[in-house]
Amino acid sequence: MRTYHRLIIEGENYYREYCHGLQKYHEVMTEQELMEILLEEAVEDEIEINQARIENAVRRITDRDDRELLNSYICYLERIINE
């Protein structure tokens, strides 16, 4: 796991990665730059959701029970996202 140190310079937060093995610091970065690095490391996959395409796909399901089951699951997912 990487180690970062916060530097407060004139009231502004900056960060530097510290490499324990080499016992040295990397370049100074802003909080935004650090957040982008951490998100790239943490996010494993990107999933794009297109609600219109999903609704069209559900409407094309011919079995009514399957369609209702899928709609119930979608409603459940929407509820937990909004909690």
ZAGUNU-215711 format. One record per residue: residue number from 1; residue in one letter; z, y, x of N, C-alpha, C in turn. Coordinates in nm, 4 decimals, always signed. Layout:
// ZAGUNU-215711
<pt nr="NUM" rest="A" n_pz="Z" n_py="Y" n_px="X" ca_pz="Z" ca_py="Y" ca_px="X" c_pz="Z" c_py="Y" c_px="X"/>
...
//
This chain:
// ZAGUNU-215711
<pt nr="1" rest="M" n_pz="+0.0000" n_py="-0.1180" n_px="+0.0838" ca_pz="+0.0000" ca_py="+0.0000" ca_px="+0.0000" c_pz="+0.0000" c_py="+0.1246" c_px="+0.0885"/>
<pt nr="2" rest="R" n_pz="-0.0797" n_py="+0.2194" n_px="+0.0496" ca_pz="-0.0881" ca_py="+0.3428" ca_px="+0.1264" c_pz="+0.0342" c_py="+0.4300" c_px="+0.1030"/>
<pt nr="3" rest="T" n_pz="+0.0677" n_py="+0.5084" n_px="+0.2030" ca_pz="+0.1795" ca_py="+0.6021" ca_px="+0.1941" c_pz="+0.1257" c_py="+0.7431" c_px="+0.2043"/>
<pt nr="4" rest="Y" n_pz="+0.1690" n_py="+0.8291" n_px="+0.1124" ca_pz="+0.1271" ca_py="+0.9685" ca_px="+0.1133" c_pz="+0.2499" c_py="+1.0572" c_px="+0.1241"/>
<pt nr="5" rest="H" n_pz="+0.2353" n_py="+1.1664" n_px="+0.1942" ca_pz="+0.3410" ca_py="+1.2657" ca_px="+0.2056" c_pz="+0.2912" c_py="+1.3944" c_px="+0.1416"/>
<pt nr="6" rest="R" n_pz="+0.3811" n_py="+1.4578" n_px="+0.0671" ca_pz="+0.3467" ca_py="+1.5849" ca_px="+0.0042" c_pz="+0.3828" c_py="+1.6986" c_px="+0.0987"/>
<pt nr="7" rest="L" n_pz="+0.2910" n_py="+1.7908" n_px="+0.1127" ca_pz="+0.3144" ca_py="+1.9115" ca_px="+0.1917" c_pz="+0.3120" c_py="+2.0292" c_px="+0.0950"/>
<pt nr="8" rest="I" n_pz="+0.4111" n_py="+2.1135" n_px="+0.1010" ca_pz="+0.4138" ca_py="+2.2317" ca_px="+0.0161" c_pz="+0.3863" c_py="+2.3510" c_px="+0.1063"/>
<pt nr="9" rest="I" n_pz="+0.2680" n_py="+2.4063" n_px="+0.0901" ca_pz="+0.2240" ca_py="+2.5170" ca_px="+0.1735" c_pz="+0.2055" c_py="+2.6389" c_px="+0.0833"/>
<pt nr="10" rest="E" n_pz="+0.2872" n_py="+2.7398" n_px="+0.1078" ca_pz="+0.2838" ca_py="+2.8622" ca_px="+0.0280" c_pz="+0.2888" c_py="+2.8316" c_px="-0.1210"/>
<pt nr="11" rest="G" n_pz="+0.3758" n_py="+2.7375" n_px="-0.1589" ca_pz="+0.3957" ca_py="+2.7018" ca_px="-0.2987" c_pz="+0.2919" c_py="+2.6084" c_px="-0.3565"/>
<pt nr="12" rest="E" n_pz="+0.1916" n_py="+2.5704" n_px="-0.2810" ca_pz="+0.0862" ca_py="+2.4797" ca_px="-0.3271" c_pz="+0.1110" c_py="+2.3401" c_px="-0.2714"/>
<pt nr="13" rest="N" n_pz="+0.0845" n_py="+2.2375" n_px="-0.3551" ca_pz="+0.1011" ca_py="+2.0988" ca_px="-0.3126" c_pz="-0.0259" c_py="+2.0461" c_px="-0.2465"/>
<pt nr="14" rest="Y" n_pz="-0.0073" n_py="+1.9869" n_px="-0.1294" ca_pz="-0.1140" ca_py="+1.9180" ca_px="-0.0583" c_pz="-0.0596" c_py="+1.7822" c_px="-0.0172"/>
<pt nr="15" rest="Y" n_pz="-0.1481" n_py="+1.6901" n_px="+0.0163" ca_pz="-0.1069" ca_py="+1.5542" ca_px="+0.0488" c_pz="-0.1799" c_py="+1.5059" c_px="+0.1731"/>
<pt nr="16" rest="R" n_pz="-0.1095" n_py="+1.4182" n_px="+0.2453" ca_pz="-0.1701" ca_py="+1.3534" ca_px="+0.3615" c_pz="-0.1324" c_py="+1.2063" c_px="+0.3583"/>
<pt nr="17" rest="E" n_pz="-0.2301" n_py="+1.1223" n_px="+0.3846" ca_pz="-0.2016" ca_py="+0.9800" ca_px="+0.3967" c_pz="-0.1451" c_py="+0.9553" c_px="+0.5362"/>
<pt nr="18" rest="Y" n_pz="-0.0384" n_py="+0.8750" n_px="+0.5397" ca_pz="+0.0219" ca_py="+0.8407" ca_px="+0.6680" c_pz="-0.0090" c_py="+0.6956" c_px="+0.6982"/>
<pt nr="19" rest="C" n_pz="-0.0662" n_py="+0.6690" n_px="+0.8140" ca_pz="-0.1009" ca_py="+0.5340" ca_px="+0.8570" c_pz="+0.0109" c_py="+0.4823" c_px="+0.9473"/>
<pt nr="20" rest="H" n_pz="+0.0908" n_py="+0.3884" n_px="+0.8957" ca_pz="+0.2052" ca_py="+0.3361" ca_px="+0.9711" c_pz="+0.1618" c_py="+0.2615" c_px="+1.0972"/>
<pt nr="21" rest="G" n_pz="+0.0540" n_py="+0.1872" n_px="+1.0887" ca_pz="+0.0081" ca_py="+0.1096" ca_px="+1.2044" c_pz="-0.0304" c_py="+0.1977" c_px="+1.3223"/>
<pt nr="22" rest="L" n_pz="-0.0997" n_py="+0.3054" n_px="+1.2921" ca_pz="-0.1441" ca_py="+0.3969" ca_px="+1.3975" c_pz="-0.0449" c_py="+0.5105" c_px="+1.4205"/>
<pt nr="23" rest="Q" n_pz="+0.0518" n_py="+0.5213" n_px="+1.3305" ca_pz="+0.1516" ca_py="+0.6277" ca_px="+1.3342" c_pz="+0.0857" c_py="+0.7651" c_px="+1.3435"/>
<pt nr="24" rest="K" n_pz="-0.0084" n_py="+0.7872" n_px="+1.2509" ca_pz="-0.0744" ca_py="+0.9170" ca_px="+1.2475" c_pz="-0.1127" c_py="+0.9517" c_px="+1.1044"/>
<pt nr="25" rest="Y" n_pz="-0.1410" n_py="+1.0780" n_px="+1.0831" ca_pz="-0.1811" ca_py="+1.1289" ca_px="+0.9522" c_pz="-0.3325" c_py="+1.1395" c_px="+0.9421"/>
<pt nr="26" rest="H" n_pz="-0.3805" n_py="+1.1299" n_px="+0.8186" ca_pz="-0.5209" ca_py="+1.1557" ca_px="+0.7895" c_pz="-0.5341" c_py="+1.3008" c_px="+0.7445"/>
<pt nr="27" rest="E" n_pz="-0.6515" n_py="+1.3373" n_px="+0.6993" ca_pz="-0.6796" ca_py="+1.4757" ca_px="+0.6603" c_pz="-0.5932" c_py="+1.5213" c_px="+0.5417"/>
<pt nr="28" rest="V" n_pz="-0.5693" n_py="+1.6506" n_px="+0.5338" ca_pz="-0.4970" ca_py="+1.7112" ca_px="+0.4217" c_pz="-0.5899" c_py="+1.7135" c_px="+0.3013"/>
<pt nr="29" rest="M" n_pz="-0.5351" n_py="+1.6835" n_px="+0.1831" ca_pz="-0.6158" ca_py="+1.6857" ca_px="+0.0619" c_pz="-0.5381" c_py="+1.7515" c_px="-0.0511"/>
<pt nr="30" rest="T" n_pz="-0.6103" n_py="+1.7973" n_px="-0.1511" ca_pz="-0.5479" ca_py="+1.8583" ca_px="-0.2681" c_pz="-0.4967" c_py="+1.7486" c_px="-0.3610"/>
<pt nr="31" rest="E" n_pz="-0.4179" n_py="+1.7898" n_px="-0.4590" ca_pz="-0.3664" ca_py="+1.6938" ca_px="-0.5567" c_pz="-0.4811" c_py="+1.6293" c_px="-0.6343"/>
<pt nr="32" rest="Q" n_pz="-0.5818" n_py="+1.7080" n_px="-0.6679" ca_pz="-0.6979" ca_py="+1.6554" ca_px="-0.7404" c_pz="-0.7705" c_py="+1.5493" c_px="-0.6575"/>
<pt nr="33" rest="E" n_pz="-0.7887" n_py="+1.5745" n_px="-0.5303" ca_pz="-0.8553" ca_py="+1.4774" ca_px="-0.4432" c_pz="-0.7743" c_py="+1.3485" c_px="-0.4334"/>
<pt nr="34" rest="L" n_pz="-0.6418" n_py="+1.3612" n_px="-0.4220" ca_pz="-0.5562" ca_py="+1.2428" ca_px="-0.4156" c_pz="-0.5639" c_py="+1.1633" c_px="-0.5455"/>
<pt nr="35" rest="M" n_pz="-0.5613" n_py="+1.2334" n_px="-0.6594" ca_pz="-0.5690" ca_py="+1.1640" ca_px="-0.7883" c_pz="-0.6997" c_py="+1.0871" c_px="-0.8014"/>
<pt nr="36" rest="E" n_pz="-0.8087" n_py="+1.1440" n_px="-0.7543" ca_pz="-0.9372" ca_py="+1.0742" ca_px="-0.7597" c_pz="-0.9351" c_py="+0.9482" c_px="-0.6748"/>
<pt nr="37" rest="I" n_pz="-0.8759" n_py="+0.9558" n_px="-0.5570" ca_pz="-0.8647" ca_py="+0.8386" ca_px="-0.4690" c_pz="-0.7805" c_py="+0.7302" c_px="-0.5348"/>
<pt nr="38" rest="L" n_pz="-0.6660" n_py="+0.7694" n_px="-0.5896" ca_pz="-0.5762" ca_py="+0.6722" ca_px="-0.6521" c_pz="-0.6399" c_py="+0.6086" c_px="-0.7744"/>
<pt nr="39" rest="L" n_pz="-0.7120" n_py="+0.6867" n_px="-0.8540" ca_pz="-0.7799" ca_py="+0.6303" ca_px="-0.9702" c_pz="-0.8892" c_py="+0.5322" c_px="-0.9287"/>
<pt nr="40" rest="E" n_pz="-0.9651" n_py="+0.5661" n_px="-0.8245" ca_pz="-1.0689" ca_py="+0.4741" ca_px="-0.7769" c_pz="-1.0091" c_py="+0.3411" c_px="-0.7335"/>
<pt nr="41" rest="E" n_pz="-0.8919" n_py="+0.3461" n_px="-0.6702" ca_pz="-0.8260" ca_py="+0.2237" ca_px="-0.6250" c_pz="-0.7664" c_py="+0.1451" c_px="-0.7408"/>
<pt nr="42" rest="A" n_pz="-0.7153" n_py="+0.2154" n_px="-0.8418" ca_pz="-0.6418" ca_py="+0.1494" ca_px="-0.9498" c_pz="-0.7323" c_py="+0.0962" c_px="-1.0606"/>
<pt nr="43" rest="V" n_pz="-0.8430" n_py="+0.1646" n_px="-1.0882" ca_pz="-0.9296" ca_py="+0.1267" ca_px="-1.2000" c_pz="-1.0249" c_py="+0.0172" c_px="-1.1534"/>
<pt nr="44" rest="E" n_pz="-1.0123" n_py="-0.0977" n_px="-1.2184" ca_pz="-1.0920" ca_py="-0.2129" ca_px="-1.1785" c_pz="-1.2284" c_py="-0.2166" c_px="-1.2449"/>
<pt nr="45" rest="D" n_pz="-1.2358" n_py="-0.1696" n_px="-1.3702" ca_pz="-1.3600" ca_py="-0.1804" ca_px="-1.4442" c_pz="-1.3742" c_py="-0.0603" c_px="-1.5364"/>
<pt nr="46" rest="E" n_pz="-1.4966" n_py="-0.0244" n_px="-1.5664" ca_pz="-1.5238" ca_py="+0.0861" ca_px="-1.6570" c_pz="-1.5935" c_py="+0.0304" c_px="-1.7789"/>
<pt nr="47" rest="I" n_pz="-1.5410" n_py="+0.0638" n_px="-1.8962" ca_pz="-1.5977" ca_py="+0.0137" ca_px="-2.0208" c_pz="-1.6346" c_py="+0.1327" c_px="-2.1069"/>
<pt nr="48" rest="E" n_pz="-1.7617" n_py="+0.1415" n_px="-2.1430" ca_pz="-1.8068" ca_py="+0.2502" ca_px="-2.2295" c_pz="-1.8082" c_py="+0.2002" c_px="-2.3729"/>
<pt nr="49" rest="I" n_pz="-1.7491" n_py="+0.2778" n_px="-2.4617" ca_pz="-1.7417" ca_py="+0.2395" ca_px="-2.6019" c_pz="-1.8271" c_py="+0.3353" c_px="-2.6831"/>
<pt nr="50" rest="N" n_pz="-1.9229" n_py="+0.2798" n_px="-2.7547" ca_pz="-2.0093" ca_py="+0.3581" ca_px="-2.8408" c_pz="-1.9814" c_py="+0.3150" c_px="-2.9839"/>
<pt nr="51" rest="Q" n_pz="-1.9067" n_py="+0.3978" n_px="-3.0562" ca_pz="-1.8605" ca_py="+0.3607" ca_px="-3.1895" c_pz="-1.9761" c_py="+0.3318" c_px="-3.2843"/>
<pt nr="52" rest="A" n_pz="-2.0825" n_py="+0.4089" n_px="-3.2773" ca_pz="-2.1966" ca_py="+0.3872" ca_px="-3.3665" c_pz="-2.2609" c_py="+0.2505" c_px="-3.3430"/>
<pt nr="53" rest="R" n_pz="-2.2752" n_py="+0.2111" n_px="-3.2158" ca_pz="-2.3337" ca_py="+0.0796" ca_px="-3.1854" c_pz="-2.2435" c_py="-0.0327" c_px="-3.2340"/>
<pt nr="54" rest="I" n_pz="-2.1115" n_py="-0.0134" n_px="-3.2199" ca_pz="-2.0183" ca_py="-0.1162" ca_px="-3.2662" c_pz="-2.0272" c_py="-0.1311" c_px="-3.4169"/>
<pt nr="55" rest="E" n_pz="-2.0282" n_py="-0.0180" n_px="-3.4879" ca_pz="-2.0381" ca_py="-0.0227" ca_px="-3.6341" c_pz="-2.1678" c_py="-0.0904" c_px="-3.6782"/>
<pt nr="56" rest="N" n_pz="-2.2784" n_py="-0.0608" n_px="-3.6107" ca_pz="-2.4068" ca_py="-0.1253" ca_px="-3.6440" c_pz="-2.4006" c_py="-0.2756" c_px="-3.6190"/>
<pt nr="57" rest="A" n_pz="-2.3407" n_py="-0.3155" n_px="-3.5082" ca_pz="-2.3303" ca_py="-0.4579" ca_px="-3.4760" c_pz="-2.2436" c_py="-0.5305" c_px="-3.5789"/>
<pt nr="58" rest="V" n_pz="-2.1349" n_py="-0.4684" n_px="-3.6212" ca_pz="-2.0471" ca_py="-0.5317" ca_px="-3.7208" c_pz="-2.1209" c_py="-0.5452" c_px="-3.8532"/>
<pt nr="59" rest="R" n_pz="-2.1971" n_py="-0.4439" n_px="-3.8928" ca_pz="-2.2724" ca_py="-0.4510" ca_px="-4.0190" c_pz="-2.3753" c_py="-0.5641" c_px="-4.0179"/>
<pt nr="60" rest="R" n_pz="-2.4270" n_py="-0.5992" n_px="-3.8999" ca_pz="-2.5286" ca_py="-0.7049" ca_px="-3.8907" c_pz="-2.4695" c_py="-0.8460" c_px="-3.8993"/>
<pt nr="61" rest="I" n_pz="-2.3361" n_py="-0.8576" n_px="-3.8938" ca_pz="-2.2731" ca_py="-0.9900" ca_px="-3.9054" c_pz="-2.2868" c_py="-1.0353" c_px="-4.0506"/>
<pt nr="62" rest="T" n_pz="-2.3500" n_py="-1.1493" n_px="-4.0685" ca_pz="-2.3807" ca_py="-1.1946" ca_px="-4.2049" c_pz="-2.2609" c_py="-1.2572" c_px="-4.2752"/>
<pt nr="63" rest="D" n_pz="-2.1744" n_py="-1.3222" n_px="-4.2013" ca_pz="-2.0582" ca_py="-1.3856" ca_px="-4.2633" c_pz="-1.9532" c_py="-1.2799" c_px="-4.2967"/>
<pt nr="64" rest="R" n_pz="-1.9210" n_py="-1.2665" n_px="-4.4267" ca_pz="-1.8280" ca_py="-1.1631" ca_px="-4.4732" c_pz="-1.6902" c_py="-1.1788" c_px="-4.4121"/>
<pt nr="65" rest="D" n_pz="-1.6393" n_py="-1.3019" n_px="-4.4026" ca_pz="-1.5066" ca_py="-1.3246" ca_px="-4.3449" c_pz="-1.5021" c_py="-1.2838" c_px="-4.1972"/>
<pt nr="66" rest="D" n_pz="-1.6065" n_py="-1.3172" n_px="-4.1224" ca_pz="-1.6128" ca_py="-1.2781" ca_px="-3.9816" c_pz="-1.6164" c_py="-1.1260" c_px="-3.9671"/>
<pt nr="67" rest="R" n_pz="-1.6961" n_py="-1.0625" n_px="-4.0547" ca_pz="-1.7077" ca_py="-0.9172" ca_px="-4.0509" c_pz="-1.5731" c_py="-0.8509" c_px="-4.0820"/>
<pt nr="68" rest="E" n_pz="-1.5015" n_py="-0.9003" n_px="-4.1818" ca_pz="-1.3708" ca_py="-0.8449" ca_px="-4.2177" c_pz="-1.2681" c_py="-0.8696" c_px="-4.1073"/>
<pt nr="69" rest="L" n_pz="-1.2733" n_py="-0.9870" n_px="-4.0463" ca_pz="-1.1820" ca_py="-1.0173" ca_px="-3.9359" c_pz="-1.2056" c_py="-0.9217" c_px="-3.8195"/>
<pt nr="70" rest="L" n_pz="-1.3315" n_py="-0.9004" n_px="-3.7864" ca_pz="-1.3639" ca_py="-0.8101" ca_px="-3.6764" c_pz="-1.3235" c_py="-0.6658" c_px="-3.7093"/>
<pt nr="71" rest="N" n_pz="-1.3488" n_py="-0.6223" n_px="-3.8324" ca_pz="-1.3070" ca_py="-0.4882" ca_px="-3.8737" c_pz="-1.1557" c_py="-0.4724" c_px="-3.8666"/>
<pt nr="72" rest="S" n_pz="-1.0816" n_py="-0.5739" n_px="-3.9044" ca_pz="-0.9353" ca_py="-0.5684" ca_px="-3.8961" c_pz="-0.8902" c_py="-0.5564" c_px="-3.7510"/>
<pt nr="73" rest="Y" n_pz="-0.9552" n_py="-0.6286" n_px="-3.6626" ca_pz="-0.9201" ca_py="-0.6227" ca_px="-3.5212" c_pz="-0.9520" c_py="-0.4853" c_px="-3.4626"/>
<pt nr="74" rest="I" n_pz="-1.0653" n_py="-0.4291" n_px="-3.5009" ca_pz="-1.1018" ca_py="-0.2951" ca_px="-3.4542" c_pz="-0.9990" c_py="-0.1932" c_px="-3.5023"/>
<pt nr="75" rest="C" n_pz="-0.9576" n_py="-0.2035" n_px="-3.6273" ca_pz="-0.8545" ca_py="-0.1126" ca_px="-3.6801" c_pz="-0.7243" c_py="-0.1280" c_px="-3.6020"/>
<pt nr="76" rest="Y" n_pz="-0.6885" n_py="-0.2507" n_px="-3.5695" ca_pz="-0.5684" ca_py="-0.2756" ca_px="-3.4889" c_pz="-0.5798" c_py="-0.2086" c_px="-3.3531"/>
<pt nr="77" rest="L" n_pz="-0.6926" n_py="-0.2245" n_px="-3.2857" ca_pz="-0.7123" ca_py="-0.1628" ca_px="-3.1545" c_pz="-0.7053" c_py="-0.0094" c_px="-3.1637"/>
<pt nr="78" rest="E" n_pz="-0.7634" n_py="+0.0472" n_px="-3.2673" ca_pz="-0.7580" ca_py="+0.1924" ca_px="-3.2849" c_pz="-0.6142" c_py="+0.2395" c_px="-3.3053"/>
<pt nr="79" rest="R" n_pz="-0.5341" n_py="+0.1620" n_px="-3.3797" ca_pz="-0.3938" ca_py="+0.1977" ca_px="-3.4024" c_pz="-0.3141" c_py="+0.1969" c_px="-3.2736"/>
<pt nr="80" rest="I" n_pz="-0.3329" n_py="+0.0933" n_px="-3.1901" ca_pz="-0.2529" ca_py="+0.0869" ca_px="-3.0672" c_pz="-0.2980" c_py="+0.1912" c_px="-2.9661"/>
<pt nr="81" rest="I" n_pz="-0.4234" n_py="+0.2302" n_px="-2.9710" ca_pz="-0.4704" ca_py="+0.3372" ca_px="-2.8830" c_pz="-0.4067" c_py="+0.4705" c_px="-2.9214"/>
<pt nr="82" rest="N" n_pz="-0.3895" n_py="+0.4937" n_px="-3.0491" ca_pz="-0.3376" ca_py="+0.6213" ca_px="-3.0986" c_pz="-0.1848" c_py="+0.6287" c_px="-3.0995"/>
<pt nr="83" rest="E" n_pz="-0.1174" n_py="+0.5211" n_px="-3.0644" ca_pz="+0.0302" ca_py="+0.5239" ca_px="-3.0625" c_pz="+0.0832" c_py="+0.6013" c_px="-2.9463"/>
//
